């Protein structure tokens, strides 16, 4: 439930007091700024560990790959957010944070929910990981369930586009989003104590967000301690049509971690708590009719143990092992009355070995497995209690010949789903992959990827049978569904020059037995009946991005970025379009960076989506305009940053086509976020 007004005001006053406290050194720091710059500690210095500018994101190491390669060194398409780019992109949900990357958009169920959509695929086809292990929430079961991940605590976010089943199993047939949070340190700190803090205020929702993170080590550097936390309190947000009722968000999350690190390797443990309370704007209630609003209260405890060896032993060059136990619960309330409870207890483990060069090949092999028990209790218990066990064995190899690089991989899984009172289903997905990267000169590279990936059906696709209030429908699963198979081909072209950078990709994925929710035309108590069905389908898409470095001089750096993406998804044999496919987009941005200052102005056009399925309505296009301004300076061991972020500056009425609520819920209107960041 939203906090009482008096409590809400106290929260805001507290947040403003924190901001003022952090701002006290500003005048003193500004006076020292010129001196610090003269000594090489300028805010624009990318070696300043207090704020990584991450000017070349393609050079950032992708931790979601066993060989710890950079994005530039991989044939598979990868996007990375870190440093200032991540600071500007951070939103209340993971989908909102990554939603402007080429080929990536977000689902929407109000301000509290946003799951990534990669190349038109979402839900159980897109894996969400933290440190390489699944988040183990129930966000794939229904669009009104949020991901139990806090983007404000991420050091880096990695998006692997296309099938990532080789590394993460059948739930990653459409791609993976991996959050690097640093809660378990893998190497000694560069400083004895380091961290960051932020306080921001949002005008569109009268909201406040505060976060802090601290990493510290002892005198010998062997023990590294970590602590982090986030608090967010947003009221119902404003839209061009008025306030969006029941769109509030109240989030509290934090973690503690400890690691022993050294030249040999590391061993660490972390414990995290995630609490999220948010309204369902699709069910705002009606006081006149005695109908209460619906909100969700989510809680998750997560415990992780990770270790690794960095030294060679036998034929191996390194080892990584991780184990996570997750206890998840969320309750859907109708006013103060409990509607439905969702419980998910899961344990997942992963063991990975990298080997020395063997005949010119380097690579990794590993095993991964999990056990999960999911159940829904109450009015919306449309899925029976189900225990799922899965285990997989994978191998990935890489070899280079001068300008040519070949990547091969294979994985086999065993997945068993055992619903209470129903017959068990077992699947053995097999996935194969081949990629080629050709650097035909210093500036150009060409990539080819061919994947054969298989996915075991999810619990809701197999066993659903009942009223699903979030989608306002009666859902029926099919326990006889077979494995979903995807055959993908992709070609990519990349150019990296001193004045211009660009990348283009074209892909096609042919599904044998694509699983989707079809409207049968029947109704139950005025709710449409939707059946999980299976048919062959084809996804075809294009995406691209270009950055021109227009000027670099005394007035600063001026860059122009343009990007765009589109995907078309339809059933074979004249079966028509698939529902809720993200529309095409094209966007542009002008950026300026001059020592202490940086600013940007951008606009993204979302096209009209009229390639719709049967009984699906089209959605009008819209343009979102945003701007960012930040001033950064250092004082002693501290770095400060004042920032101002404007969103939807033209106050456009925008409806998200992928949302079940697009006819009743629109995106926030014109709003400004402002605040302060501190780095130490």
ABEGO torsion letter per residue (X at the ends): XBBBAAAAAAAAAAAAAAAAAAAAAAAAAAAAAAAAAAAGABAABAABAABBAGABAAABBBAABAAGBBAAABABBBBBBBEAAAAAABBABAAAAAAABBGBBBBBAEAABBBBBBGGBBEAABBBBBGGBBAGBAAAABAABBBBBBAAABABBBBBBEBAAAAAEAAAAAEBBBBBAGABBABBBABABBEBBBBBBBAAAGBBBBBBBBBBBBAAGABBBBBBBBBBBBBBBBBAAEBBBGABBBBBBBBBBBBBBBAAEBBBBBBBBBBBBBBBAABAEBAAAGBBBBBBBBBBBBBBBBBBBABBBEABABBBBBBBBBBBBBBBBBEABBABBBBBBBBBBBBBBBBBBBGGBBBBBBBBBBBBBBBBBEAABABBBBBBBBBBBBBBBBBBBEABBBBBBBBBBBBBBBBBGBBBBBBBBBBBBBBBBBBABAABBBBBBBBBBBBBBBAAAAABBEBBAAAGBBBBBBAABBBBBBBBBBBBBBBBBAABBBBBBBBBBBBBGBBBBBBAGBBBGGBBBBBBBBBBBBBBBBBBBBBBBABBBAAEBBBBBBBBBBBBBBBBGGAEBBBGBBBBBBBBBBBBBBEABBBBBBBBBBBBBABBBBGBBBBBBBBBBBBBBBBBBBBEABBBBBBBBBBGAAGBBBBBAABAAAAABBBBBBBBBBEBBBBX
